[in-house]
Amino acid sequence: MQLDEKWSFVGDKGHGRDRADEASWFQGDQWDHVAFDPDSRLVLSVVVGKRIAENVVLVLEDLQQRLGDRVPELVTSDEYSAYAEGLLEVFGEERVPPRTGRPGRPPGPEVVPPSAMTYATVHKTRENARVVQVETREVFGTLAENATASTSYLERQNATDRHRNARKGRKTYRFSKNWQVHESVTAFTMFSYNFCWPVRTLRQGSKRQGYRQRTPAMAAGLTDHIWSLREWLALPGAQRK
């Protein structure tokens, strides 16, 4: 799983705003906090809001529900410190330290990283605004021998979403003026991408025999065909069992 934040804004770019003022929470800079599966290219969860630890926890809690309380084996992000704290809060396991045999009150329980999870960050060294070196740093757990810690797939999806959603342009007159509309269009483009957008690197077959195009939802085993927007929009949000 890869985690990242994508910048955009509502109303204006928020220069000089007081972040402690509740009235500014839905104006100015707004970030898409995204959880992404690099294997299937599936957008797992997105939370729109200020770049604060509370929104990191929200996206991880939503992810936990979607995973059915399973623990991701490998999580990669940039070096934003809120991710390590959020992963411990949402996926951490409570452990009682062993007794030391010394006099005094025994230590209370502590929250530790889940044994099944490895979390690593990507450190980028820049010179003259260009990335000249990329390093992987393990925060907890140990990378498997053939495992690779990267955020490149999610960064590529960020670019795709900026292309599909004109409101996310860095320099644009088409920016959102209302936060609720901004959040709704974000959900529309991010989650319709899962079912309606064939990803070239997911296709199967060969040029001679012909390619079978696949969406992230097809690669994840959630569907067997490319959905039209009409089909995706018409499907009820809550399914009857």
C-alpha positions in Angstrom: 0.0 0.0 0.0 1.2 3.5 -0.8 0.2 6.7 1.0 0.5 10.2 -0.3 -1.2 13.7 -0.3 -2.1 15.7 -3.3 -2.4 19.5 -3.0 -5.3 21.6 -4.4 -7.3 24.5 -3.2 -10.8 25.9 -2.7 -11.7 29.5 -3.2 -8.1 30.8 -3.0 -4.7 29.4 -2.2 -5.0 30.3 1.5 -2.0 32.6 1.8 -2.1 34.4 5.1 -5.1 32.4 6.5 -5.1 31.4 10.2 -5.4 27.6 10.3 -6.8 27.8 13.8 -9.8 29.6 12.5 -12.6 27.0 11.8 -13.9 29.3 9.0 -10.8 28.6 7.0 -11.0 24.8 7.2 -13.0 24.6 4.0 -11.2 27.3 2.1 -7.6 27.6 0.9 -5.3 24.6 0.6 -7.0 21.2 0.5 -5.2 17.9 0.2 -6.3 14.5 -1.1 -5.1 12.0 1.4 -4.9 8.8 -0.7 -4.3 5.1 0.1 -3.4 3.2 -3.0 -2.7 -0.4 -4.0 0.2 -0.5 -6.4 -0.4 -4.0 -7.6 -3.9 -3.4 -9.0 -3.6 0.4 -9.2 -6.8 0.6 -7.1 -7.6 3.7 -5.2 -8.5 2.3 -1.8 -9.5 5.4 0.0 -9.4 9.2 -0.2 -10.1 11.9 2.4 -10.2 15.6 1.4 -9.1 18.3 3.9 -6.3 20.1 5.5 -2.9 18.4 5.7 -3.3 17.4 9.4 -2.8 14.2 11.4 -6.6 13.8 11.9 -7.2 13.4 8.2 -4.4 10.8 8.0 -6.1 8.8 10.7 -9.5 9.1 8.9 -8.1 7.7 5.6 -6.4 4.8 7.6 -9.5 4.0 9.5 -11.5 3.8 6.3 -8.8 1.7 4.8 -9.0 -0.7 7.8 -12.7 -1.2 7.2 -12.2 -1.9 3.5 -9.5 -4.4 4.2 -11.7 -6.3 6.7 -9.3 -5.6 9.5 -6.4 -7.3 7.6 -3.0 -5.7 8.1 -1.1 -4.4 5.0 2.2 -6.2 4.7 4.1 -3.3 3.2 3.2 0.4 3.6 5.2 3.2 1.9 4.9 6.9 2.1 6.9 10.1 2.1 8.5 11.3 5.3 5.3 13.0 6.7 5.5 12.1 10.4 1.7 11.8 10.7 1.7 8.5 8.8 3.8 6.6 11.4 1.6 7.9 14.2 -1.6 7.1 12.3 -0.5 3.6 11.5 0.2 2.9 15.1 -3.1 4.4 16.2 -5.2 2.4 13.7 -3.3 -0.8 13.2 -1.1 -1.0 16.3 -1.3 -3.8 18.8 -1.4 -3.5 22.5 1.4 -5.3 24.3 2.1 -5.7 28.0 5.9 -5.5 28.6 7.3 -8.5 30.6 8.0 -8.1 34.3 11.5 -7.1 35.0 11.6 -8.6 38.5 12.6 -5.2 40.0 10.5 -3.6 42.8 7.9 -1.0 41.9 4.8 -0.8 39.8 5.1 -2.9 36.6 5.0 -1.0 33.3 1.6 -0.5 31.7 0.5 -1.7 28.2 2.1 -0.1 25.2 1.1 0.2 21.5 3.5 -1.5 19.1 3.6 -1.9 15.3 1.8 -5.1 14.1 4.3 -7.8 13.5 2.9 -8.5 10.0 3.5 -4.9 8.8 6.6 -3.2 7.4 6.5 0.6 7.1 9.1 2.4 5.0 9.5 6.0 3.9 11.0 7.4 0.7 13.6 10.1 1.2 14.3 12.3 -1.8 17.4 14.5 -2.1 16.9 17.6 -4.3 19.4 19.9 -5.9 18.1 23.0 -7.8 14.5 21.7 -7.5 15.4 18.3 -9.1 15.5 14.9 -7.4 19.1 13.6 -7.6 18.8 10.7 -5.1 16.1 8.5 -3.6 16.6 6.5 -0.5 14.4 4.0 1.4 14.3 4.2 5.2 12.6 1.5 7.3 10.5 2.9 10.1 9.3 -0.4 11.6 9.5 -3.9 10.4 12.0 -5.3 7.9 11.7 -5.1 4.1 11.7 -8.6 2.5 14.7 -9.4 0.2 12.8 -8.7 -3.0 10.5 -6.0 -1.7 10.7 -2.4 -3.0 9.5 0.6 -1.1 8.2 3.3 -3.5 5.5 5.9 -3.9 5.9 6.1 -7.7 2.7 4.4 -8.7 0.6 6.7 -6.5 2.5 9.7 -7.7 1.6 8.6 -11.3 -2.0 8.3 -10.3 -1.8 11.8 -8.8 -0.9 13.1 -12.3 -3.7 11.0 -13.9 -6.2 12.5 -11.5 -5.0 16.0 -12.2 -5.6 15.3 -15.9 -9.1 14.0 -15.3 -10.1 16.6 -12.8 -9.5 20.2 -13.9 -10.1 21.5 -10.4 -6.8 19.9 -9.4 -4.6 22.0 -11.7 -1.8 23.8 -10.0 -2.4 27.0 -12.0 -6.0 27.3 -13.2 -9.1 29.4 -13.3 -11.2 26.3 -12.9 -10.6 25.8 -9.2 -13.4 24.8 -6.8 -15.3 27.6 -5.1 -17.2 25.3 -2.7 -15.7 22.6 -0.5 -18.6 20.2 -0.7 -18.5 20.3 -4.5 -14.7 19.9 -4.4 -15.0 16.8 -2.2 -17.8 15.3 -4.4 -15.9 15.7 -7.7 -12.8 14.3 -6.0 -14.7 11.2 -5.1 -16.3 11.0 -8.5 -13.0 11.1 -10.4 -11.0 9.0 -8.0 -13.4 6.1 -7.6 -14.8 6.0 -11.1 -11.1 5.6 -12.1 -11.2 2.2 -10.4 -14.0 0.8 -12.5 -14.1 2.9 -15.7 -10.5 3.8 -16.6 -8.4 1.1 -18.3 -4.8 1.3 -17.3 -2.3 0.6 -20.0 0.2 -1.2 -17.8 -2.6 -3.6 -16.5 -3.5 -4.9 -20.0 -3.0 -8.6 -20.8 -2.1 -10.3 -24.0 0.2 -9.3 -26.8 0.2 -7.0 -29.8 0.0 -9.9 -32.2 -2.9 -11.7 -30.4 -4.6 -8.5 -29.2 -4.7 -6.9 -25.8 -7.4 -7.3 -23.1 -7.7 -3.9 -21.4 -8.2 -3.9 -17.7 -9.2 -1.4 -15.0 -7.9 -1.4 -11.5 -11.1 -3.0 -10.3 -10.7 -5.8 -12.8 -7.1 -6.3 -11.7 -8.2 -6.5 -8.0 -10.9 -9.1 -8.9 -13.8 -6.8 -8.1 -15.4 -7.0 -11.6 -14.9 -8.8 -14.9 -15.5 -5.9 -17.3 -14.8 -2.2 -18.0 -17.8 -0.2 -16.6 -19.3 2.7 -18.4 -20.0 5.9 -16.3 -23.7 5.2 -16.7 -23.4 1.8 -15.2 -21.1 3.1 -12.4 -23.4 6.0 -11.5 -26.6 3.9 -11.7 -25.4 1.1 -9.3 -27.0 1.5 -5.9 -24.5 2.5 -3.2 -25.9 0.0 -0.8 -26.4 -3.6 -2.1 -29.1 -6.0 -0.8 -27.8 -9.3 0.4 
